[in-house]
Amino acid sequence: MTVQLHTLPNGLRIVTENMPGLKSASVGVWVMAGGRHERAEQNGIAHFLEHMAFKGTKTRSALQIAEQIEDVGGYINAYTSRETTAYYARVLEEDVPLGLDLIADILVNPVFDPAEIEVERGVILQEIGQALDTPDDIVFDWLQEAAYPDQPLGRTILGPVERVRAFTRDDLAGFVGERYGPDQMILAAAGAVDHDAIVRQAEALFGHLPRVRAADRAVPALFKGGEHRVLKPLEQVHFALAFEGPDYRDPMIFAAQIHSIALGGGMSSRLFQEIRERRGLCYTIFAQAGAYDDTGMTTVYAGTSAEQIAELATITVDEMKRAAEDMTEAEVARARAQMKAGMLMGLESPSNRAERLARMLQIWDRIPSLEETVEKIDAVTVDEVRRFGEDLVGRVGTALAVYGPAEAAPRLEEIRERLVA
């Protein structure tokens, strides 16, 4: 498998990876414009734009977009994160030109029809309502807000209802003008792809786009921590705890990820074994390490009953402290194996491979080889994992989000006191 890179004169970066033996491919454009690039009055607009992607262009109606991709058995979709908005298609080898043409049409020729804006506004308001009715989703939005209060990185991706109700066609077009320049885009393709053919087509589809005025950089993130508690008579208490972690480029990111896997990343992890298997206090519990351009978060989540939340929180804190002291070589080796296997098995999918290409190019401005990544995972030692765990529980910045019948749940101050005791 060969990774090839090319940059158009207007700054659009193109990266492809041919995967021999495949008959399908994934192709898409990743725009470096997500939730954290919005001003306060724009909160939710990146996601609104994603929804408008398939609602018609200057050359195709919404129905024609859907019919043309499905006529060839393909699939087209988009998503918004806090740092990226992605538009991508999965197609058979012979239909890669069609997939790329559709993606380009969506990005270059949107019409933002007022009638379609109103239809999609209603859809997004329904999505916001659904999120509010999904406790184990909304609790993470509240955790993000508690970790990064009054900052773009702490705001919800969907946006508040009042903003979504107010967005106009000019608002959508304005955000595109600010953030959708070719130098803010990465075209990534993987699978049964021909690099030279994709470059030629990309030049025809995107080469005429002018560079836009350099957009302001995202507001630097500052993990402050805090508490967000919502009492509601649900079946369970949803408990989420976060600590500041390393960013993408921090060498400790691999130790952070291995620590979170050993702590709560699988059935053999400490939290799962102690809290679910031995004590039966919950059905779901996990830990994960996420990262952004300039910060990161290690998160622990669990759902349990009102009667058991105090015990669950106490044991969670105690297990985190214990992991910082006596994490074993066997646990670290198992976590390394899980991390490598998860990455390598996932990258057998052309969609995941294209996603990795775009992500690595965004972070490093190059594509590290899989061998290089595996070497960094294998190089993480037990001492590094323990040291990371010790630093984690010793940090002042901690965020807590609790939702449900949580009267007995400990306050953030109590958790902090137990962590450092």
N, C-alpha and C positions, 0 to 999 in steps of 0.2 A: 504494500500500500504506500502510495507516494503523495505527500502533501506538496501542493504548488501554490505560490503566491503571486499576485499581480496587483499593482495599484494604478488606477486610471489617473490621467493628468488632473482631474478635478478632485482627487482625494479618495474616491471610492475604492475600498480594498476588496479584493476577490481572493478567496481561498477555497481550494478544492482538494478532495482526497478520493482517488479511485480505489474501490474495494473489489478486487477481482472475484468473479464467481457470482456476483449479485446481478439481478435483473431489474432492480428498482433503484431509485435514488431519492434523496431528500435535498431540496434546494430552498433557500430562504434569504431574507435580508433582516439583519439585526441592527436596529437603530439605537444609538446610544442616547436614548431619551425615555426615561421612565418616571416613576412617581417622584423621585427625589429631585428631578430637574424642573419641577413645577414651582411657580410662585404660589403663595397662599391662596390668592384668588383663582388660581388655575387648578387647584387640587381636584384630581379626578379626570382631568382632560386628556392625559395620555391614554388612559383606559377607554375613555369615550371615543377617541380616535381609532383605537383598535376595533371597537365595535362597528365603526363606520366603514371599515376597510372593505367589507363585502357588500356594501349597500349601493354600489354603482359607480362607474367611471365615465369619462367622456366617450368611451368606445364600447362599453358593455353595461347592460343593466345588471341588477343584483341577480336576477334569475339566470341571465346568460353566464355570469361568473360561476354559479352553482352548477349549471348544466354542462358547461364546457369541461370542468374538472371531473365531474362524475361520469360524463360520457366515456371517458377513458379509464374509469375505475380509480381515479386519483382522489386525493384528500387534501384540503386546504384549510388552514387555521391560523390563529394568531394568539399571542398572549402579552400581557404587560407585567413587568416586574418593577422593582424600585429603581433599577438602573438601566433597564432595556425594554424596548418593545420589539417583538419579533413577528414576522410574517413568513410563513413557510408552507411548502407543498410536498407531498409524497406521491410519486408517480412511477410508472414503469420507465425503463431506459429510453424508449423511443419518444416518450412524452415529456422529457426534461425541458425541451424548448418551450412547450406550452406552459408548463408550470412556472418557468422563469418569466415568461411573457405576462402571465396573470399577476404575479407578484409585482412586477414593474408597473403594470397598468394601475394597480391599486395604489401604489406609492406616488407615481408621477402624475396620474390623471384623475384624482378624486373630484367628485362634483359637490359632495356635501349637500345633497338635495334637502331643502327644508322639511318636506314631508317625511323623508326617511329619518332625518334628525329627530323628529318628534316621536316616530315609531321606536327608534332605538333608545331614546330617552326613557320611554316607558319600560323597555326591556331592562335597562340598567337599574332603574328604580326597583324593579322586581328582584334583580340580582342583589341589590343592597338589602332589601327586606329578607331575602333568603339567607344571606350571611348573618343577619341579626338573629335569625331563628336557628342558626347552627352554632351552638355554643363552643364547640371545639375548633371552629374557624375564627369566630369573632374575638375569642380570648387572645389570639396571637396578634391581632390588630391592636388590641388594648395594651398588650405587653410591649409591642413596638413603640407605641405612644409613650408608655411609662419610661422606656429606656432612653428615648430621644425626644423629650418633651419640647414642644414649640419649635420643631425643626422639620424640614422637608422629609428627612428619612423616617421621622416618627409618624407621618400622616398616612392614613389609609390609602391604598391604591384606588379603590372604588370612588373615593371622595365622599363628602357629606351630601345629604339629600338636597340641601338648599343650593349648593354649587351646581350639582347636576341639573337641577330644574332651571338654572339660569343660563347655562352655556348657549352661545349663539353660533351661527355659522362663521362669523368673523373670528370668534374665539378659537374655533378649531383650525381655521386657515392660518391664524396668527401663530399658533403653536407649531404648526408644520413649517412655517416660514422661519421661525426661530431655531428649530431643533432638527429638522429633517434635511439638512444639507448632505451632499454626497460624502463629504469628509467625516460625517458622523454615522456612516453606514458601513456595514460589513456584509458582503454577499458570500455566503458559505454554501457549499454543496458537497455531498458525499454519497458514495455508492457507485452505481454504473454511470459515471460522469466522464466527460471529455473536457479537460481544463481549457484547451485552446478554443474549443467551440463555445464554452461558457463565456470566456473573455470576449470573444468576438460579439456574441449576442449582448453581453453587458455593455460593451462600448456603444452599440447601436441604441440600446434602451435607456442607458443612464449617462452616457458620455457627454450629452449636451447640457446636463444640469450644471448651473454655476455654483461655485462655492458660496455659502451664505456667510453673512457677517458672523465672526466667531461668537458663538453663544457663551454666555457667562458660565463659568464652571459651577458644578453643583456646590451648594453650601456645605462646607466641611462639617462632618458629623462629630458630635460630642456626646458620648455615652454618659448621661447624668444619673439615670436610675430614678426609681420612684414606685409608687403603688397605684394600681387601678383596681377597685373592688366594686362589684355590682352584685347586690343581693337580689335573688329571684327564686321563687319556689320551683326549681327544676328537680329532675330526678337525681342529678349528680352535681357535685362541686367540681368545677374545672379549674385546675391549679397550674399556673405556668410561671416559671422562674427563669430569669436571664442574667447573665454576667457578660461583661465586655470581653470579647475575644480578639484574636489577631485578624488583620485584614488579609486580602488575597495574597499580597506580596511578602508578608511577614514570614520568615523562615519557620516560625512556630506554628504555622497553620496546620502542618501535618501532625504535630504532636497534639494539637487541639482536636483534630478529627479522630485520631486514634483514641484519645482520652474519652471522647463522647461515645464512641462505639463500645469501649470496654465498660463504661459507666452505664449506658442505657441504650445501646444500639442493636440489641438482639435478645434472643431467648436465654442466652448464657450470660448476659450482662448482669452487673451487680444489682442494679435497681430492679430489673425484671425478676431475678431470682429471689431477692430478699423481700420485695414488697408484694409482688403478685404470687410467686410460686410458694414461698414459705408462709406468708401471712395472709394471703388472699384479700388484700386491701383494695385491689383495683382490677380492672380488665385491661386497660391501656396505660402504659407508662413508657416513656422513652426520653433519650437525650440526643441532641444533635448540635453540630457546630456549623454555623453559617458565616459567610464573609461578604464584605462589600469592598469598595475601592479604598476606603480609608478607615474602616472599623470592622468589627465582627461581633457575633453573639453566640455564646454557648447557652442552650436552652434546655430546660427540663420540663416535661409536661406529664400530668396524670389526671385522671378523673376518678372520683370516689364518692362515697356517700357523705352526708352531712355529719354522721356520727363518727366517721373514720378519718376525716380530713386532718384533724390535728395530729393524729398518730402518723399518717402518711407523710405529712410535711416534716415532722421531726425525724423520721427515719431517712427521708430523702437527704436532709441536711447532714445527718450523721454518716450516711454512706458516701457522700461527697468528701467529707473530711477524712474518712478512712481510706478512700481511694488515693488521696494525696500522700498517705503515709505508707501504704503497703501494697500498692499495685504490683502484680507479679509479672515475671517474664512470660509466663504462659498466657496470661490475659492480654498482654501487649502483642505477643505473637499471633494470638487468635484475632485480635482486632486488626492487625496489619493484613492478615490473610483475608478477612472480611472486606476490608477497604479495597484491596487489590482486585479481588474477585468481583466485587460489585462494579468497580470501574471497568474492568476488562470485559465482563459479560455484557454490561450495558452498551459498550462501544461496538458490539456486533451489530447493532441497529444503525442504519445510515442516518436516521433522524438524530439519534444521540451523538453520532460522530460529527454531523454538521454543527450541532449545538456546541460541542467541545471546540471545534475549530474557531467558531465565532467568539466564544468565551475566552479562549487562550489568546487570540489575537487582540481582543479588547484589553486584556490584563497585561500581557507581556509584549505586545507588538511583534510576536513571533509564535510559532507553534512548538512547544517543547515536545520531544518524542515521548512515547509511552514508556520507553526504557528509562528515560531521565526521571519521569514521575515515579515509576516503581522504585528506582534507586533511592529517591528521597523518602518514600514510605518505609523502605527497608532500613534506612539509616536512623530512624527514630528509636531512641533507647528508652528503657524503663525509667532511668533517672530523669530524662526529659519529660516524660509523661507525668511522673510524680511531681516534678517541679512546676509544670503547667497547672496541675490540679491544686497545688499549694498556693500558687499565685492567684488562681481563680477564686478560691474561697476566702482569700485574704483581702480581696479588693473591696474598696468602699462602695463602688458603683454596683448596685444590684437592682433589678427590676422585678416586680411581682404583679401578676394579674390573676384575679380570682373572680369566678362567676358562678352563681348558683346559691344554694342554701348554705352560705359560707360564714355564718355567724361564729362558728368555732374555729375557723381558719386563723392561723397566727398572722399577726401584722408583720410588715416588712422589718420593722425594728427588732422584733423578736427573732426573726430568722437571721438577721445580721449578727445579733448577740450570740446566737448558738453557733454560727459559722466560725466566729473568731474566738470562741471560748476555749 
